[in-house]
Amino acid sequence: MSEQDHPIAAPGPRKRPAPRGTAAYPRKRAIKACQVCRARRTKCDNLKPSCSFCLKVGAKCIQSPTDLSSFDPASLRILERLDDLEQLLRGKPAISPNIESRESGNRQTTYSPISRTANESIDSISEAESDGVSSKLIPGSVEEVLAWPEFTSESETPPSMMYFFQNFQSDTSTDGFSPSHVSELEPQSAKVLLDRFFTHTHVKNPVLDEVHTRQLVSRLALHGIDWSPQSCLALLVCALGSLAAPITGNEEIGYGVTPSSHQYQTAQSFFQAAQKRLGICLTNSDIISTQCLFLSGVYMITIFRPIEAWRLFLQALSNCQTLDFLTRENPNRTTNAPYNTASPSTPHTILTTTSTDSQTRYGNQTLEQAIYWSAWKSEMEMRSELQPQDFKLPSYQKLSYPPFLPSPPNISDQDPSIDGLTQSEQRGWFFYLSEISLRRLVSRIKREIIAFEGLSKEGADTLSVLSRSIEEYELQAKAWYDALPEAVRFDESPVTDDICKFVLRGHYNNLFEMIYWPFVDAAIHYGSQGKVPDPPPSKEEATEEEKRFPDLAFKGLQKHVERIRNDRCGYRHRHHGTLPMMRSSTRSALVLMAASFMLAEKEEGIAGSNFDWRFAGLTMPDGWQEAAYEVMEMNRYWRDEAADARWRIDILERAFQRTQDMNNTEVEADRGDICSMSECYRYCNR
């Protein structure tokens, strides 16, 4: 109730109404930032004639000519909305600027950056740009790379990932698998499956209490399964344990769990039985139901069923929306109350009435935040790859991660009745938090890189301005690496025997690929990052930034080779990151081959080819042909299970043969089992 409505006035002198002048609204900073700072969504000091940031990066600083600091909040809001409307009206071109250039076949405009006004906020990306086509300043999907002119002559425009797998479902159907293996579950075999699951699968997403889950599955093996969510969870753990195996570091051995193997059929039997119990999890909103949905998604992506995996991750994330830590008033409050895994609607069986096993060692907040984070990032990854029609996101939404980190379990060593964290749990949480922190670093740097895109509209050289920030990004990446716990720290050599280090090394390489991507893309495609300035009379007259371009592009190509070398030991290893790894490695191989085409054309002086003079002196990194060959073999290995790999084989083979012809070289395979394959004879000396 306001003071005017109150029947009894408060004692003391009455205050005069606040005026609407400048004194009533003192401002410590400007109301409206310059156009560059608005695009970056950062504070602007509005110094004249150029703010500090624009002065630092050499951008043209455009500020509002009107001082709005004396306006009241309502008036400012009205003016802001009018500005937005004006920008929308002015931002609609009558004719696409690329029509004429496309008709003339000019390669320069084929890869022009996405048009956007310089003062448009990232949050105001239009629906037309919400189709998942990323900025040219950051890496696109493998399908986008396959659409490059270097490969379009080899095939039609590649279909989407969604198209590939929605027409490939019958080949991996679970129909026909007998659930007989489920009835054969015994304590000893259950222990083997549990060990595999917690050592090789759960460490990457520690969403379960290991000790509690082992007790739960052991009791099931003794007393039999029922129709509760607990039984569903146990069956999913056994299914994933059947597929789990270590990375051996010897790619010649291959991976034994093929669709025709006993382990694979056993896993399918467990999963089919779990599916029959998954229905109750769809209507429950407790943690164990959410865990079942998430682990079902993990299983589906492990057997290369990304569409079903995305649906399950999406449902798991939907369940998370009613978790206590999201809905209670203070989400940062830590709760160590015992967690009961039995939902209100779960039938009471021997599994849910035993007091010792109905409580986990973790607090509610740890379990809730862990499953939320895992569901969130898994759903976002699958959505970004699949690009489902009604679930496409603007670029800025793809870049934002939840603002909190999951709280690791806080188990007191003083209570002898509670077991401490197991070794795999400790390792899993070290990996989990390290991966999340790296993802957030990638998100932040990606957001900053995209903000540079509008600078070309103001006459600034995007690459030159961006190059001044590369060193800072490299330092941030190194700072993350230096802070890694010893348990998950990797070195420069490829990781061959530790799945946590293997995955972290891959994500770390992804960060550097993104940092150098604009320079690699500009080197391959003339004018893809904005207008190319006229060359100076002599090389010495080039700017310091331009002199760095060849080195930055070379670093980018080198990172593509390093990724393939690092991932090589996992090319025949099945886990829930195999499909994304296959796609990113294929993208790297395509980029390397496209760069080799460009350099070969430049060396031969092919008429009609345009080359950016700023990348003079760029060379291919050592081992790039062998790396491209490895990726081709990886796609061939999985082509019967991964629909998109089957489609890419012909394109990869023809592109690889072209690199051999243009460079007059042959790649000598060093593995007899590969050379014995009939498809490889064209590329081997044996």
C-alpha positions as CSV (number, residue, x, y, z in Angstrom):
1,M,0.0,0.0,0.0
2,S,1.4,3.4,-0.9
3,E,1.8,6.2,1.6
4,Q,-1.0,8.2,0.0
5,D,-3.5,5.3,0.5
6,H,-2.5,4.7,4.1
7,P,-5.1,6.1,6.6
8,I,-2.4,7.3,9.0
9,A,0.5,9.3,7.6
10,A,4.0,8.6,8.8
11,P,5.5,11.2,11.2
12,G,8.0,13.7,9.8
13,P,8.0,16.3,7.1
14,R,6.5,15.5,3.7
15,K,8.9,15.2,0.8
16,R,8.4,17.1,-2.4
17,P,7.8,15.1,-5.5
18,A,11.0,14.3,-7.5
19,P,11.4,16.5,-10.6
20,R,11.8,15.1,-14.0
21,G,15.0,17.0,-14.7
22,T,18.6,16.1,-15.0
23,A,19.2,16.2,-11.2
24,A,16.5,13.5,-10.7
25,Y,18.3,11.0,-13.0
26,P,22.0,11.2,-12.4
27,R,23.9,8.8,-14.7
28,K,27.2,7.3,-14.1
29,R,27.5,6.0,-17.7
30,A,25.9,6.9,-21.0
31,I,22.4,5.8,-21.8
32,K,23.3,4.6,-25.2
33,A,26.6,2.9,-26.2
34,C,28.3,3.4,-29.5
35,Q,27.3,1.1,-32.3
36,V,30.3,-1.2,-31.9
37,C,29.8,-1.6,-28.1
38,R,26.1,-2.2,-28.6
39,A,26.9,-5.0,-31.0
40,R,29.3,-6.5,-28.4
41,R,26.8,-5.9,-25.6
42,T,29.5,-4.3,-23.4
43,K,29.7,-1.1,-21.5
44,C,30.8,2.0,-23.4
45,D,32.6,5.0,-21.8
46,N,31.4,7.3,-24.7
47,L,34.6,9.3,-24.9
48,K,34.8,11.7,-27.8
49,P,35.5,11.4,-30.6
50,S,36.0,7.7,-30.1
51,C,35.3,5.5,-27.1
52,S,38.2,3.5,-25.5
53,F,37.3,0.2,-27.1
54,C,37.0,1.5,-30.6
55,L,40.2,3.5,-30.2
56,K,42.0,0.3,-29.0
57,V,40.8,-1.9,-31.9
58,G,40.9,0.8,-34.6
59,A,37.2,0.7,-35.3
60,K,35.1,3.6,-36.4
61,C,33.2,4.8,-33.4
62,I,29.6,6.0,-34.2
63,Q,27.7,7.5,-31.2
64,S,24.3,9.0,-30.8
65,P,24.5,12.8,-31.4
66,T,21.9,13.4,-28.8
67,D,22.6,13.5,-25.0
68,L,19.8,11.5,-23.5
69,S,21.1,11.5,-19.9
70,S,18.4,14.0,-18.8
71,F,15.5,11.8,-20.0
72,D,13.4,9.9,-17.5
73,P,13.3,6.0,-17.8
74,A,9.9,6.0,-19.5
75,S,11.0,8.4,-22.2
76,L,14.2,6.5,-22.7
77,R,12.3,3.3,-23.2
78,I,10.0,4.9,-25.8
79,L,13.0,6.3,-27.7
80,E,14.8,2.9,-27.5
81,R,11.8,1.2,-29.0
82,L,11.5,3.8,-31.8
83,D,15.2,3.2,-32.6
84,D,14.5,-0.5,-32.8
85,L,11.6,0.0,-35.2
86,E,13.7,2.3,-37.3
87,Q,16.5,-0.2,-37.5
88,L,14.1,-2.9,-38.6
89,L,12.7,-0.7,-41.4
90,R,16.0,0.4,-42.6
91,G,17.5,-3.1,-42.4
92,K,15.2,-4.6,-45.0
93,P,16.9,-4.5,-48.5
94,A,14.6,-4.4,-51.5
95,I,16.9,-6.6,-53.5
96,S,19.4,-9.2,-52.2
97,P,22.9,-7.7,-52.7
98,N,24.2,-11.0,-53.8
99,I,21.9,-11.6,-56.7
100,E,24.0,-9.9,-59.3
101,S,27.2,-11.4,-58.1
102,R,25.7,-14.9,-58.1
103,E,24.6,-14.5,-61.7
104,S,28.1,-13.4,-62.7
105,G,29.7,-16.3,-61.0
106,N,32.0,-14.2,-58.9
107,R,33.5,-16.4,-56.2
108,Q,34.1,-13.5,-54.0
109,T,30.5,-12.9,-53.0
110,T,29.6,-16.5,-52.7
111,Y,30.9,-16.5,-49.2
112,S,30.1,-12.9,-48.0
113,P,29.4,-12.6,-44.3
114,I,25.9,-12.6,-43.0
115,S,24.5,-9.1,-43.4
116,R,23.6,-7.3,-40.2
117,T,23.5,-3.6,-39.2
118,A,26.5,-2.7,-37.0
119,N,24.3,-1.4,-34.2
120,E,22.0,-4.4,-34.1
121,S,22.2,-6.3,-30.9
122,I,23.0,-10.0,-30.9
123,D,19.6,-10.5,-29.2
124,S,17.8,-9.1,-32.2
125,I,18.8,-11.7,-34.7
126,S,15.9,-12.1,-37.1
127,E,14.0,-15.2,-37.7
128,A,15.6,-15.5,-41.2
129,E,18.9,-16.0,-39.4
130,S,17.6,-18.5,-37.0
131,D,18.1,-21.4,-39.4
132,G,21.3,-22.6,-37.8
133,V,23.6,-21.2,-40.5
134,S,26.4,-19.8,-38.3
135,S,28.4,-16.7,-38.9
136,K,31.4,-17.2,-41.2
137,L,33.6,-16.2,-38.3
138,I,32.9,-19.5,-36.5
139,P,33.0,-23.1,-37.8
140,G,29.9,-24.4,-39.4
141,S,28.5,-28.0,-39.6
142,V,30.1,-30.6,-41.8
143,E,27.1,-30.2,-44.2
144,E,27.9,-26.5,-44.6
145,V,31.5,-27.4,-45.5
146,L,30.3,-30.0,-48.0
147,A,28.4,-27.2,-49.7
148,W,31.6,-25.3,-50.4
149,P,32.3,-24.9,-54.1
150,E,35.4,-27.2,-53.8
151,F,32.9,-30.1,-53.2
152,T,29.6,-29.0,-54.8
153,S,30.8,-30.3,-58.1
154,E,31.1,-33.7,-56.6
155,S,27.5,-34.0,-55.5
156,E,24.3,-32.0,-54.9
157,T,23.8,-29.9,-51.9
158,P,24.1,-32.2,-48.9
159,P,20.9,-33.0,-47.1
160,S,20.6,-32.3,-43.4
161,M,21.6,-34.7,-40.7
162,M,18.0,-35.1,-39.8
163,Y,17.2,-36.3,-43.3
164,F,20.0,-38.9,-43.2
165,F,18.9,-40.6,-40.0
166,Q,15.2,-40.3,-40.3
167,N,15.5,-42.5,-43.4
168,F,17.9,-44.9,-41.8
169,Q,16.0,-46.1,-38.8
170,S,15.0,-49.6,-40.0
171,D,18.7,-50.7,-40.2
172,T,19.2,-50.3,-36.5
173,S,15.8,-51.4,-35.2
174,T,15.7,-53.3,-31.9
175,D,12.9,-55.6,-33.2
176,G,14.0,-59.2,-33.2
177,F,16.3,-59.0,-30.2
178,S,15.1,-61.4,-27.5
179,P,15.1,-60.1,-24.0
180,S,16.4,-63.5,-22.7
181,H,19.6,-62.0,-21.5
182,V,17.7,-59.9,-19.0
183,S,16.5,-63.0,-17.1
184,E,20.1,-64.3,-17.1
185,L,21.4,-61.3,-15.0
186,E,23.4,-62.6,-12.1
187,P,25.4,-60.8,-9.4
188,Q,28.7,-61.7,-11.0
189,S,27.8,-60.6,-14.5
190,A,26.1,-57.5,-13.0
191,K,29.3,-56.5,-11.3
192,V,31.2,-56.8,-14.6
193,L,28.7,-54.5,-16.4
194,L,28.7,-52.0,-13.5
195,D,32.5,-51.8,-13.6
196,R,32.5,-51.1,-17.3
197,F,29.7,-48.6,-17.0
198,F,31.3,-46.5,-14.2
199,T,34.8,-46.8,-15.6
200,H,34.1,-45.9,-19.2
201,T,30.7,-44.3,-19.5
202,H,29.5,-42.6,-16.3
203,V,32.8,-40.7,-15.8
204,K,31.8,-38.4,-18.6
205,N,28.4,-37.5,-17.1
206,P,28.4,-38.3,-13.3
207,V,24.7,-38.1,-12.8
208,L,24.4,-41.1,-10.4
209,D,25.6,-42.0,-7.0
210,E,27.9,-44.9,-7.8
211,V,27.7,-46.8,-4.5
212,H,23.9,-46.5,-4.3
213,T,23.5,-47.6,-8.0
214,R,25.8,-50.6,-7.4
215,Q,23.6,-51.7,-4.4
216,L,20.5,-51.2,-6.5
217,V,21.6,-53.3,-9.4
218,S,23.0,-56.0,-7.1
219,R,19.7,-56.3,-5.4
220,L,17.9,-56.6,-8.7
221,A,20.2,-59.4,-9.7
222,L,19.3,-61.3,-6.5
223,H,15.6,-60.6,-6.3
224,G,14.6,-60.0,-9.9
225,I,13.3,-56.9,-11.8
226,D,10.0,-55.2,-11.4
227,W,8.2,-52.4,-13.2
228,S,9.6,-49.5,-11.2
229,P,11.8,-46.6,-12.4
230,Q,14.5,-48.2,-10.3
231,S,14.4,-51.3,-12.5
232,C,14.4,-49.1,-15.6
233,L,17.5,-47.4,-14.3
234,A,19.3,-50.6,-13.5
235,L,18.5,-52.1,-17.0
236,L,19.9,-48.9,-18.7
237,V,23.1,-49.1,-16.6
238,C,23.5,-52.8,-17.7
239,A,22.8,-51.9,-21.4
240,L,25.4,-49.1,-21.4
241,G,27.8,-51.4,-19.5
242,S,27.4,-54.0,-22.2
243,L,28.6,-51.5,-24.9
244,A,31.3,-49.9,-22.8
245,A,35.0,-50.7,-23.4
246,P,38.3,-48.9,-22.9
247,I,40.2,-47.0,-25.5
248,T,43.1,-49.3,-26.3
249,G,45.2,-46.9,-28.3
250,N,45.6,-49.5,-31.0
251,E,43.3,-48.7,-33.9
252,E,44.2,-51.9,-35.7
253,I,42.3,-54.0,-33.2
254,G,39.1,-52.1,-33.9
255,Y,36.1,-52.2,-31.7
256,G,34.5,-55.6,-31.0
257,V,31.0,-54.5,-30.2
258,T,29.5,-54.6,-33.7
259,P,25.7,-55.0,-34.3
260,S,26.2,-58.7,-34.8
261,S,28.2,-59.3,-31.7
262,H,26.9,-61.0,-28.5
263,Q,27.7,-57.8,-26.4
264,Y,25.6,-55.6,-28.7
265,Q,22.6,-58.0,-28.7
266,T,22.9,-58.2,-24.9
267,A,22.8,-54.5,-24.7
268,Q,19.8,-54.3,-27.0
269,S,18.0,-56.8,-24.8
270,F,18.6,-54.8,-21.7
271,F,17.6,-51.6,-23.4
272,Q,14.4,-53.1,-24.9
273,A,13.4,-54.2,-21.4
274,A,14.1,-50.8,-20.0
275,Q,12.0,-49.2,-22.8
276,K,9.0,-51.1,-21.5
277,R,9.5,-49.5,-18.1
278,L,10.2,-46.0,-19.5
279,G,6.6,-44.9,-19.7
280,I,6.2,-44.2,-16.0
281,C,9.2,-41.9,-16.2
282,L,7.5,-39.7,-18.8
283,T,4.8,-38.7,-16.2
284,N,7.0,-38.5,-13.2
285,S,9.2,-35.5,-12.5
286,D,11.5,-37.0,-9.9
287,I,15.2,-37.3,-10.4
288,I,15.3,-41.1,-11.0
289,S,12.9,-40.7,-13.9
290,T,15.0,-37.9,-15.3
291,Q,18.1,-40.0,-15.0
292,C,16.4,-42.8,-16.9
293,L,15.4,-40.5,-19.7
294,F,18.9,-39.1,-20.0
295,L,20.7,-42.5,-19.9
296,S,18.2,-43.7,-22.6
297,G,19.4,-40.8,-24.7
298,V,23.1,-41.7,-24.1
299,Y,22.4,-45.2,-25.2
300,M,20.6,-44.1,-28.4
301,I,23.5,-41.8,-29.5
302,T,25.9,-44.6,-28.7
303,I,24.2,-46.8,-31.3
304,F,24.0,-43.9,-33.7
305,R,20.4,-43.0,-33.3
306,P,20.7,-39.2,-32.9
307,I,17.0,-38.3,-33.5
308,E,15.8,-40.6,-30.8
309,A,18.7,-39.4,-28.5
310,W,17.7,-35.8,-29.0
311,R,14.0,-36.5,-28.1
312,L,15.1,-38.3,-24.9
313,F,17.5,-35.5,-23.9
314,L,14.8,-33.0,-24.6
315,Q,12.3,-34.9,-22.4
316,A,14.9,-35.2,-19.7
317,L,15.6,-31.4,-19.8
318,S,11.8,-30.9,-19.7
319,N,11.6,-33.0,-16.5
320,C,14.4,-30.9,-15.0
321,Q,12.3,-27.7,-15.1
322,T,10.4,-28.7,-12.0
323,L,13.5,-29.7,-10.0
324,D,13.7,-28.0,-6.6
325,F,17.0,-26.2,-7.2
326,L,15.4,-24.4,-10.2
327,T,12.1,-23.6,-8.5
328,R,13.0,-22.7,-5.0
329,E,13.5,-19.1,-4.0
330,N,17.3,-19.4,-3.4
331,P,18.8,-21.7,-6.0
332,N,22.3,-21.4,-4.5
333,R,21.2,-22.8,-1.2
334,T,22.9,-26.2,-0.5
335,T,20.7,-28.9,0.7
336,N,22.1,-32.1,2.2
337,A,18.7,-33.7,3.1
338,P,18.5,-37.4,2.3
339,Y,17.3,-38.1,-1.2
340,N,14.5,-40.7,-1.6
341,T,14.7,-42.3,-5.1
342,A,11.1,-43.6,-4.8
343,S,8.6,-41.4,-6.5
344,P,5.1,-40.9,-5.0
345,S,3.6,-42.9,-7.8
346,T,6.2,-45.8,-7.8
347,P,4.7,-49.1,-6.7
348,H,6.1,-50.1,-3.4
349,T,8.4,-53.1,-3.9
350,I,11.3,-54.6,-2.0
351,L,13.5,-52.1,-3.8
352,T,11.7,-49.0,-2.7
353,T,10.9,-49.9,0.9
354,T,14.5,-50.7,2.0
355,S,15.6,-47.7,4.0
356,T,19.3,-48.2,3.5
357,D,19.2,-48.0,-0.2
358,S,16.5,-45.4,-0.7
359,Q,19.0,-42.7,0.3
360,T,22.0,-41.7,-1.7
361,R,25.2,-40.2,-0.3
362,Y,24.7,-37.1,-2.4
363,G,22.6,-34.1,-1.5
364,N,19.6,-33.1,-3.6
365,Q,21.4,-30.2,-5.1
366,T,24.3,-32.2,-6.5
367,L,22.1,-34.8,-8.2
368,E,19.7,-32.1,-9.5
369,Q,22.4,-29.9,-10.9
370,A,24.3,-32.8,-12.4
371,I,21.4,-34.2,-14.3
372,Y,20.3,-30.7,-15.4
373,W,23.7,-29.8,-16.8
374,S,24.1,-33.1,-18.6
375,A,20.6,-33.0,-20.1
376,W,21.1,-29.3,-21.1
377,K,24.4,-29.7,-22.9
378,S,23.4,-33.0,-24.5
379,E,20.1,-31.6,-25.8
380,M,21.8,-28.5,-27.1
381,E,24.5,-30.4,-28.9
382,M,22.1,-32.7,-30.6
383,R,19.8,-29.9,-31.6
384,S,22.7,-27.9,-33.1
385,E,23.6,-30.9,-35.2
386,L,20.1,-32.0,-36.2
387,Q,18.6,-28.5,-36.7
388,P,15.0,-29.8,-36.3
389,Q,12.6,-27.5,-38.1
390,D,10.6,-26.1,-35.1
391,F,13.5,-26.1,-32.7
392,K,16.1,-24.0,-34.5
393,L,17.9,-21.4,-32.4
394,P,19.4,-18.0,-33.2
395,S,23.1,-17.9,-32.8
396,Y,23.1,-16.0,-29.6
397,Q,21.0,-18.6,-27.8
398,K,23.4,-21.3,-28.9
399,L,26.2,-19.5,-27.1
400,S,24.7,-19.1,-23.6
401,Y,25.3,-21.7,-20.9
402,P,23.6,-21.9,-17.5
403,P,25.2,-19.3,-15.1
404,F,26.0,-21.8,-12.4
405,L,28.4,-24.8,-12.1
406,P,27.1,-28.0,-10.7
407,S,28.0,-28.6,-7.0
408,P,30.2,-31.6,-6.5
409,P,29.2,-34.1,-3.8
410,N,30.2,-33.0,-0.3
411,I,30.6,-36.3,1.6
412,S,31.9,-36.0,5.1
413,D,34.8,-38.2,5.9
414,Q,33.9,-38.0,9.6
415,D,30.8,-40.2,9.2
416,P,32.0,-43.8,9.1
417,S,28.5,-44.9,8.0
418,I,28.8,-43.1,4.7
419,D,31.3,-44.3,2.0
420,G,33.5,-41.7,0.5
421,L,33.8,-40.9,-3.2
422,T,35.2,-43.8,-5.3
423,Q,38.2,-43.2,-7.5
424,S,36.0,-43.2,-10.6
425,E,33.7,-40.7,-9.0
426,Q,36.5,-38.3,-8.1
427,R,37.9,-38.6,-11.7
428,G,34.4,-38.1,-13.1
429,W,33.8,-34.9,-11.2
430,F,37.2,-33.5,-12.1
431,F,36.4,-34.2,-15.7
432,Y,32.9,-32.9,-15.5
433,L,33.7,-29.5,-14.0
434,S,36.7,-29.1,-16.3
435,E,34.7,-29.8,-19.4
436,I,31.9,-27.4,-18.3
437,S,34.4,-24.6,-17.6
438,L,35.9,-25.2,-21.0
439,R,32.5,-25.1,-22.7
440,R,31.8,-21.8,-21.0
441,L,35.1,-20.4,-22.1
442,V,34.4,-21.4,-25.7
443,S,30.9,-19.9,-25.4
444,R,32.3,-16.5,-24.2
445,I,35.0,-16.4,-26.9
446,K,32.6,-17.4,-29.6
447,R,30.2,-14.6,-28.5
448,E,33.1,-12.1,-28.8
449,I,34.2,-13.3,-32.2
450,I,30.7,-13.0,-33.6
451,A,30.5,-9.5,-32.4
452,F,33.3,-8.5,-34.8
453,E,31.2,-9.4,-37.7
454,G,29.5,-6.0,-38.0
455,L,32.7,-4.1,-38.2
456,S,33.1,-4.5,-41.9
457,K,30.0,-2.5,-42.4
458,E,31.7,0.5,-40.9
459,G,34.7,0.2,-43.2
460,A,37.0,-1.7,-40.7
461,D,39.0,-4.7,-41.7
462,T,37.4,-7.5,-39.7
463,L,40.4,-9.8,-39.8
464,S,42.8,-7.1,-38.9
465,V,40.7,-6.0,-35.9
466,L,40.1,-9.6,-34.8
467,S,43.8,-10.5,-35.1
468,R,44.6,-8.2,-32.3
469,S,42.4,-10.3,-29.9
470,I,43.9,-13.7,-30.9
471,E,46.7,-13.5,-28.4
472,E,44.3,-12.8,-25.6
473,Y,42.2,-15.8,-26.6
474,E,45.3,-18.0,-26.7
475,L,46.2,-16.8,-23.2
476,Q,42.7,-17.6,-21.9
477,A,42.9,-21.1,-23.3
478,K,46.3,-21.6,-21.7
479,A,45.0,-20.4,-18.4
480,W,42.3,-23.0,-18.5
481,Y,44.8,-25.7,-19.3
482,D,47.2,-24.6,-16.5
483,A,44.3,-24.9,-14.0
484,L,43.5,-28.5,-14.9
485,P,43.6,-31.0,-12.1
486,E,46.3,-33.6,-12.4
487,A,43.8,-36.4,-12.7
488,V,42.6,-35.1,-16.1
489,R,45.6,-33.2,-17.4
490,F,46.8,-34.2,-20.8
491,D,50.0,-33.4,-22.7
492,E,50.9,-32.6,-26.3
493,S,51.0,-36.2,-27.3
494,P,47.7,-37.9,-28.4
495,V,45.7,-39.5,-25.6
496,T,45.4,-43.2,-26.2
497,D,44.3,-44.8,-22.9
498,D,42.1,-42.4,-20.9
499,I,38.6,-41.5,-22.1
500,C,38.4,-38.4,-19.9
501,K,41.7,-36.9,-21.2
502,F,40.8,-38.0,-24.7
503,V,37.5,-36.0,-24.6
504,L,39.0,-33.0,-22.9
505,R,41.9,-32.9,-25.5
506,G,39.3,-33.0,-28.3
507,H,37.3,-30.1,-26.8
508,Y,40.5,-28.1,-26.2
509,N,41.4,-28.5,-29.9
510,N,37.9,-27.4,-30.9
511,L,38.6,-24.1,-29.1
512,F,41.7,-23.4,-31.1
513,E,40.0,-24.4,-34.3
514,M,37.3,-21.8,-33.6
515,I,39.9,-19.1,-32.8
516,Y,41.8,-19.5,-36.1
517,W,38.7,-20.3,-38.2
518,P,38.2,-16.8,-39.7
519,F,41.7,-16.8,-41.1
520,V,41.5,-20.3,-42.5
521,D,38.2,-19.5,-44.2
522,A,39.5,-16.3,-45.6
523,A,42.6,-18.0,-47.0
524,I,40.5,-20.6,-48.8
525,H,37.7,-18.4,-50.0
526,Y,38.6,-15.0,-51.4
527,G,36.6,-12.2,-49.7
528,S,34.7,-14.5,-47.3
529,Q,35.5,-12.3,-44.3
530,G,34.9,-8.9,-46.0
531,K,36.3,-6.8,-48.8
532,V,40.0,-7.6,-49.5
533,P,42.1,-4.4,-49.6
534,D,44.3,-3.6,-52.5
535,P,47.8,-5.0,-52.1
536,P,50.5,-2.4,-51.2
537,P,53.4,-1.7,-53.5
538,S,55.6,-3.9,-51.5
539,K,55.2,-6.6,-48.8
540,E,57.0,-4.5,-46.3
541,E,54.3,-1.9,-46.5
542,A,51.6,-4.3,-45.2
543,T,50.3,-3.7,-41.7
544,E,51.5,-5.6,-38.8
545,E,48.2,-7.4,-38.5
546,E,48.2,-8.4,-42.2
547,K,51.7,-9.8,-41.8
548,R,50.3,-12.2,-39.2
549,F,47.6,-13.7,-41.4
550,P,49.6,-16.5,-43.0
551,D,50.8,-17.6,-39.5
552,L,47.3,-17.6,-38.0
553,A,45.9,-19.5,-41.0
554,F,48.7,-22.1,-40.7
555,K,48.0,-22.5,-37.0
556,G,44.4,-23.2,-37.9
557,L,45.3,-25.8,-40.5
558,Q,47.7,-27.4,-38.0
559,K,44.9,-27.7,-35.4
560,H,42.8,-29.6,-37.9
561,V,45.7,-32.1,-38.4
562,E,46.2,-32.3,-34.6
563,R,42.5,-33.0,-34.1
564,I,42.6,-36.0,-36.5
565,R,45.8,-37.3,-34.9
566,N,44.4,-37.0,-31.4
567,D,41.1,-38.6,-32.3
568,R,42.6,-41.4,-34.4
569,C,42.7,-43.9,-31.5
570,G,39.0,-43.4,-31.0
571,Y,38.0,-43.8,-34.6
572,R,36.9,-47.4,-34.0
573,H,35.7,-46.9,-30.5
574,R,32.0,-46.8,-29.7
575,H,30.9,-44.2,-27.1
576,H,28.3,-41.5,-27.0
577,G,30.7,-39.0,-28.4
578,T,31.7,-41.1,-31.5
579,L,29.2,-39.6,-33.9
580,P,30.0,-35.9,-33.0
581,M,33.7,-36.8,-33.2
582,M,33.2,-38.4,-36.6
583,R,31.5,-35.3,-37.9
584,S,34.1,-32.8,-36.6
585,S,37.0,-34.9,-37.9
586,T,35.3,-35.1,-41.3
587,R,35.0,-31.3,-41.3
588,S,38.7,-31.0,-40.5
589,A,39.6,-33.3,-43.4
590,L,37.4,-31.4,-45.8
591,V,39.0,-28.1,-44.7
592,L,42.5,-29.5,-45.2
593,M,41.6,-30.7,-48.7
594,A,39.9,-27.5,-49.7
595,A,43.0,-25.5,-48.5
596,S,45.3,-27.8,-50.6
597,F,43.1,-27.2,-53.7
598,M,43.4,-23.5,-53.2
599,L,47.2,-23.6,-52.8
600,A,47.6,-25.9,-55.7
601,E,45.6,-23.6,-58.0
602,K,47.6,-20.7,-56.8
603,E,50.9,-22.4,-57.5
604,E,49.7,-23.5,-61.0
605,G,48.3,-20.0,-61.7
606,I,44.9,-21.3,-62.9
607,A,43.1,-18.5,-64.7
608,G,40.0,-17.1,-62.9
609,S,41.2,-18.1,-59.5
610,N,41.2,-15.4,-56.9
611,F,43.8,-15.4,-54.0
612,D,44.0,-13.1,-51.1
613,W,47.5,-11.5,-51.2
614,R,47.5,-11.3,-47.4
615,F,48.0,-15.1,-47.2
616,A,51.0,-15.2,-49.4
617,G,53.5,-17.7,-48.0
618,L,50.8,-20.0,-46.5
619,T,51.8,-23.7,-46.7
620,M,50.1,-27.0,-45.7
621,P,51.1,-28.5,-42.4
622,D,53.0,-31.8,-42.3
623,G,50.9,-34.9,-42.3
624,W,47.7,-33.4,-43.7
625,Q,47.3,-36.0,-46.4
626,E,47.7,-38.9,-44.0
627,A,45.2,-37.2,-41.7
628,A,42.6,-36.9,-44.5
629,Y,43.1,-40.5,-45.4
630,E,42.5,-41.6,-41.8
631,V,39.2,-39.7,-41.7
632,M,38.1,-41.4,-45.0
633,E,38.8,-44.8,-43.4
634,M,36.9,-43.9,-40.3
635,N,33.8,-43.0,-42.3
636,R,34.2,-46.3,-44.2
637,Y,34.4,-48.2,-40.9
638,W,31.1,-46.8,-39.6
639,R,29.2,-46.5,-42.8
640,D,26.8,-49.4,-42.1
641,E,25.7,-47.7,-38.8
642,A,26.1,-44.0,-39.4
643,A,23.8,-42.9,-42.3
644,D,25.7,-39.6,-43.0
645,A,29.0,-41.4,-43.1
646,R,27.7,-43.7,-45.8
647,W,26.7,-40.7,-47.9
648,R,30.0,-38.9,-47.4
649,I,32.3,-41.8,-48.5
650,D,32.0,-41.1,-52.3
651,I,32.7,-37.3,-51.8
652,L,35.7,-38.0,-49.6
653,E,37.2,-40.5,-52.0
654,R,36.9,-38.2,-55.0
655,A,38.2,-35.2,-53.1
656,F,41.1,-37.3,-51.7
657,Q,41.9,-38.6,-55.2
658,R,41.9,-35.0,-56.5
659,T,44.5,-34.0,-53.8
660,Q,46.7,-36.9,-54.9
661,D,46.4,-35.9,-58.6
662,M,47.1,-32.2,-57.9
663,N,50.0,-32.8,-55.6
664,N,51.4,-35.8,-57.6
665,T,51.7,-37.8,-54.4
666,E,50.4,-41.0,-52.9
667,V,49.7,-41.8,-49.3
668,E,51.3,-44.9,-48.1
669,A,49.2,-46.7,-45.5
670,D,51.0,-48.2,-42.6
671,R,48.4,-50.8,-41.5
672,G,48.1,-54.0,-43.3
673,D,44.5,-54.6,-42.4
674,I,43.5,-51.3,-44.0
675,C,45.5,-52.0,-47.2
676,S,43.8,-55.3,-47.7
677,M,40.5,-53.6,-48.1
678,S,39.4,-53.5,-51.8
679,E,38.4,-49.9,-51.6
680,C,41.8,-48.7,-50.6
681,Y,44.0,-50.0,-53.4
682,R,43.9,-46.7,-55.3
683,Y,45.5,-44.8,-52.4
684,C,48.2,-47.2,-51.3
685,N,51.6,-48.1,-52.7
686,R,51.3,-51.7,-51.7
